Amino acid sequence: MAENSLAGQTLSQSSPRTRGPLVWLDMDQKELDDAYDQSVYAPNQPFITTRRRLASEAMLKRVTPERVAYGASEDEKLDIYKTSRPNAPINIFVHGGAWRNGQARDSAYLAEMFITAGAHFVIPDFVQVHNAGGNLMPMAREVRSAVAWVYKNAERFGGDPNLIYITGHSSGAHLAGCTLVTDWQKDFGLPANLIKGGLLVSGMYDLKPVRLSKRSEYVNFTDEIEQALSSQRHLDKLNAPIIVAYGTQETPEFQRQNRDFAAAVKAAGKPVELIVGEGFNHFEMQETIGNPYGIAGRAALKLMNLTMTLR
């Protein structure tokens, strides 16, 4: 792919090196490792991280979410940001962090758009991979359990259990993708179409190349995990329309993953829309989720049939 070759040339301009054997498509090991390390392609990451932290702290001073347990472990808690609209739709946001970083409170800044537009906004915490022995399966299980809890308890906090949507960014989009292809009837005894729509921003949907990258240093990939948690391989279980989004300044692999996933969903005959953020890197794409004028924020409101009235 020309895009991958260009990436390799760009990264090597400052320090020419001899390329090694190809390990994935036309990338050698260093190029593949860099392609799954967003910081290489987003030098402004520290500034964005600080900006998000300050915005979330400001949000938490204005609004206190209800924090409830959805499971037995200390990790299994979620924050509910409530809208004033009765019987409101619900958006569940799965945060990213390379499977090893992040907390629900870090994404508080995204809630304001949703609650103002008339939707509850729910952010679950879940075990991080280093606390699960490098195993991604407990993370996926806990996110699914959080969604099941929301469905069963929606009416208690003023939500409509028949209007549940899921959004995810980065590794959170990976987990949200796995959640969208859950067999809800078999695994939870719940309706197959429990989730009414998904917005997947800058995610990963086939773990094979991720397994070949340096992320395998802290994730214990196995054939079973690769197969079970590659949502692109389970599209027969997808029962909701989805929107897939990525930015043109993301790594070549993240761009390819999102394009290929959207194409696979379309080929499977399922409703999908692919949107591209021109000039946005990985971390900038996340910020647009909570912005009614941002590419992902507009998509979320559209998916949920909501409009935003600014005051």
Secondary structure, DSSP 8 states (H G I E B T S, - for coil): -HHHHHHHHHHHSSS------EEETTEEHHHHHHHT-HHHH-TTHHHHHHHHHHHHHHHHHH---EEEESSSSTT-EEEEE--SSTTEEEEEEE--STTTS--GGGGGGGHHHHHHHT-EEEEE----GGGTTT-SHHHHHHHHHHHHHHHHHGGGGTEEEEEEEEEEETHHHHHHHHHHT--HHHHHSS-TT-EEEEEEES-----HHHHHSGGGGTS---HHHHHHT-GGG-GGG--S-EEEEEETTS-HHHHHHHHHHHHHHHHTT--EEEEEETT--HHHHHHGGG-TTSHHHHHHHHHTT------
